[in-house]
């Protein structure tokens, strides 16, 4: 009989500190994709807010910290860190094991991510709580600003190794560049 062992998407790959950047895996807990039926967005938002304390987010926004609701596409959001309440006006799909999520912190976090995404991540343009679906290297994923020098990056679970590789390479390039500047 085979003994299966549950592993996180980035098991054995993280955490890493490279130069001024630290990359760690995020255990988001339960995640549910929410897609309100036509004309039900406000009712779903109200029910969500009543049940877990956060409503349905506007496009490119993330509401709350734990739990939180993150926009992830047209008329779709992810409820992260809480069990999904009964939402009569929405399709709700468990995504708990679907995503690899990493947090990148440090003074060079914007510079590292700038090597991988076309987004303008300057704090004046991409503020705390902003989120976007975008290319990350050659993968489709999402980036959310958590703080001044802190971001969360999400890709599908099957791309975890590639995400860690790409972030590591970009961080190593930034660290080498800083050493050459001395």
NORDA-V38007 format. One record per residue. N is the residue number from 1. PSI is psi in degrees with one decimal (NA if undefined). Layout:
BEGIN
{{N	PSI} {N	PSI}}
END
This chain:
BEGIN
{{1	135.8} {2	134.6} {3	105.3} {4	139.3} {5	123.6} {6	134.9} {7	150.4} {8	162.1} {9	-34.5} {10	22.2} {11	127.2} {12	-6.1} {13	-28.4} {14	157.8} {15	162.0} {16	141.5} {17	123.0} {18	116.8} {19	-125.2} {20	8.6} {21	137.7} {22	132.6} {23	124.4} {24	154.2} {25	143.6} {26	127.2} {27	99.4} {28	-9.9} {29	-145.0} {30	136.0} {31	134.0} {32	129.1} {33	129.0} {34	129.9} {35	97.0} {36	143.0} {37	160.0} {38	127.5} {39	4.6} {40	5.1} {41	-46.0} {42	-43.4} {43	-41.4} {44	-43.4} {45	-45.0} {46	-43.6} {47	-39.8} {48	-46.0} {49	-40.7} {50	-39.2} {51	-40.9} {52	-5.1} {53	-0.2} {54	142.6} {55	-173.1} {56	126.6} {57	153.0} {58	162.7} {59	137.8} {60	29.4} {61	155.1} {62	128.1} {63	137.2} {64	177.6} {65	-51.2} {66	103.3} {67	173.6} {68	158.9} {69	125.1} {70	126.1} {71	138.9} {72	13.8} {73	173.3} {74	118.0} {75	30.5} {76	148.7} {77	158.8} {78	128.4} {79	119.7} {80	129.3} {81	15.8} {82	152.8} {83	141.8} {84	126.5} {85	170.1} {86	115.8} {87	96.8} {88	-28.2} {89	22.3} {90	151.9} {91	131.8} {92	122.7} {93	127.9} {94	125.1} {95	19.3} {96	-35.9} {97	13.0} {98	-21.4} {99	146.5} {100	125.3} {101	127.7} {102	152.8} {103	133.2} {104	123.7} {105	146.9} {106	166.6} {107	-31.5} {108	14.4} {109	-44.7} {110	-43.1} {111	-38.7} {112	-48.7} {113	-30.3} {114	-24.5} {115	-12.3} {116	-15.9} {117	149.5} {118	-3.1} {119	146.3} {120	102.3} {121	10.2} {122	143.0} {123	-26.5} {124	-23.4} {125	-36.7} {126	88.1} {127	169.7} {128	131.7} {129	-6.4} {130	144.5} {131	151.3} {132	143.2} {133	134.1} {134	173.7} {135	138.4} {136	101.1} {137	-123.8} {138	7.6} {139	153.1} {140	134.5} {141	-159.8} {142	147.8} {143	133.5} {144	132.7} {145	125.3} {146	-28.8} {147	-172.2} {148	-43.5} {149	37.8} {150	130.1} {151	154.0} {152	133.3} {153	130.6} {154	134.3} {155	167.2} {156	147.1} {157	-38.3} {158	-14.7} {159	11.3} {160	-47.9} {161	-40.1} {162	-42.0} {163	-48.2} {164	-42.2} {165	-49.2} {166	-42.3} {167	-40.6} {168	-46.5} {169	-43.9} {170	-41.4} {171	-40.3} {172	-39.2} {173	-41.6} {174	-41.8} {175	-39.9} {176	-38.9} {177	-40.2} {178	-38.1} {179	-36.5} {180	-28.0} {181	-8.5} {182	NA}}
END
